[in-house]
Amino acid sequence: MKNESEKKAVAREILRQMGGNRFVAMTGARNFTCDENSLGFRLPGTMTRDRINYVKVTLNGMDTYDIEFKSIRGYKVKDVDSYNGIYNDGLEAAIGRRTGLATRL
């Protein structure tokens, strides 16, 4: 059984690979959630393409990432798009390209 720190290690690494605090400041990401192999966060939906306001990045078994883009309004959850097999150096660009948000200066 993994302790809480070990469960958050993958989520911390995902955030670091996306740019860390710089990514958070540029996109307005907030309300972070995590489990053993993923990181989820909310975005300001009025500023994104297709009103995407939730993103979940999951480490898959091939050591690449799957990204889910959702629009959540009240109790309605709409799957907007998903990418599979993204390498760590492409996370930031993939999220920026799909949401329309600048992820770096």
C-alpha positions in Angstrom: 0.0 0.0 0.0 1.4 3.4 -1.0 1.4 6.3 1.4 0.1 9.7 0.4 3.4 11.1 -0.6 4.1 8.3 -3.0 0.6 8.7 -4.6 1.3 12.3 -5.3 4.8 11.8 -6.8 3.4 11.1 -10.3 1.1 14.1 -10.1 4.0 16.4 -9.0 6.1 15.1 -11.9 3.3 15.7 -14.4 3.0 19.3 -13.3 6.8 19.7 -13.4 6.9 18.5 -16.9 4.1 20.9 -18.0 6.1 23.8 -16.6 5.2 23.9 -12.9 4.2 27.2 -11.4 4.8 29.0 -14.7 2.1 26.8 -16.3 -0.3 27.4 -13.4 0.3 31.2 -13.6 -0.2 31.3 -17.4 -3.3 29.1 -17.6 -5.1 29.9 -14.4 -5.1 26.2 -13.5 -6.6 25.5 -10.0 -8.4 22.8 -7.9 -5.8 20.1 -8.6 -6.7 16.5 -7.9 -4.6 13.4 -8.2 -4.5 9.7 -7.9 -1.7 7.2 -8.3 -1.1 7.9 -12.0 -2.9 11.1 -13.0 -3.3 14.8 -12.4 -6.6 16.7 -13.0 -7.2 20.4 -12.8 -9.8 23.1 -13.6 -9.3 25.9 -16.0 -11.2 29.2 -16.5 -13.7 27.9 -19.1 -14.6 31.3 -20.4 -11.1 31.8 -21.7 -10.7 28.4 -23.5 -11.6 27.0 -26.9 -14.8 24.9 -26.8 -15.3 26.1 -23.1 -12.9 23.4 -21.8 -12.7 23.8 -18.1 -11.3 20.5 -16.9 -8.2 18.6 -18.0 -6.9 15.2 -16.8 -3.4 14.0 -17.6 -2.8 10.3 -17.0 0.4 8.3 -17.2 -0.3 5.2 -19.2 1.5 1.8 -19.3 3.7 2.8 -22.3 5.3 5.7 -20.2 3.5 8.3 -22.3 0.5 10.4 -21.3 -3.2 10.4 -22.2 -5.0 13.8 -21.9 -8.8 14.2 -21.5 -10.5 17.6 -22.1 -13.9 18.1 -20.6 -16.5 20.8 -20.2 -18.3 20.6 -16.9 -21.4 22.8 -16.3 -23.3 22.0 -13.1 -24.1 18.2 -13.3 -23.5 18.0 -17.0 -20.1 16.6 -18.1 -19.2 16.8 -21.8 -16.2 15.0 -23.2 -14.7 17.5 -25.6 -11.5 15.8 -26.8 -8.7 13.4 -25.9 -5.1 12.8 -26.9 -3.3 9.5 -26.4 0.4 8.7 -26.4 1.8 12.2 -25.8 5.4 12.3 -24.7 6.4 14.3 -21.7 8.0 17.1 -23.7 4.8 17.6 -25.6 2.3 17.9 -22.7 2.5 21.7 -22.4 2.1 22.2 -26.2 -0.8 19.8 -26.5 -2.7 21.4 -23.8 -2.0 24.9 -25.1 -3.0 23.9 -28.7 -6.3 22.3 -27.7 -7.4 24.9 -25.1 -6.1 27.9 -26.9 -4.4 29.2 -23.7 -0.8 30.4 -23.8 1.2 28.1 -21.6 4.5 30.1 -21.7 5.7 33.6 -22.5 
